[in-house]
Amino acid sequence: MGNIRVLVTGAASGIGKGIAEKFLSQGAKVILLDKDELKLSETAKELESSTEVVESIICDLRNEKELQSSIDWTWNNLGGLDVLVNNAGLAIRESFVDIPLSTWDQIIDVNLRATFRLSQIVAKRMIEDKVSGSIVNISSKNGISGSSKLAHYNTSKAGINLLTQSMAVELATYNIRVNAVAPGFIDTPLDRELKQKENNLKLTEKTPMNRLGTVQEVANGVYFLASHQASYITGTTLIIDGGHLANASEF
């Protein structure tokens, strides 16, 4: 996949950073997008090598003007995009009855609305330029099966799964494939923070493989779906969870 142009959101750390690293290792031109200016700058410097220059864009995904200007910058400076990875996401654990409307709106905006809007902007440009592109959305096992204290997060990820299918149906005629990856418990700063906040939270208790997944394992799945090896795959959600959901009936 050398010379392809890839934009990854939420790329300053965690899964997004791992996805960027995977594409860079395969010779792709990668654009990192994140709202955290300091982390983004650090990550861009870390990922740059003697052969690869990593572009970065500071963008708040809740800001429509910044969304549009980010894609305009990409087209003006790189001539377009071949792959969009909607990875940025936000999760807050709190009881359903205590969720403030402002938090609900924030999580839906970042996780679902921004995925819709950024994909819409990019897809229009891909269609205009006749690019046979690929869009990969990062969902979650929580978008397939519910859990406590994450009603807003679960809802946003379930929306991503159906949005992915709907986009895939409409964009197939333009040779644009759309898929999703649904990670389980992955060894990221977010999951480590959840464990620290709730000492009794045993993330892998019902996971048959009995361990956290790695960022690299998720990145491999994203890369596969974006690559020509997945040329006849669209509208699919690839679950990467160590068998966790398959074990749902286990006590």
Beta strands, then each sheet from edge to edge (+ up, - down):
strand 1: 5-9
strand 2: 29-34
strand 3: 55-58
strand 4: 83-86
strand 5: 134-138
strand 6: 177-183
strand 7: 237-240
sheet 1: 3+ 2+ 1+ 4+ 5+ 6+ 7+
end
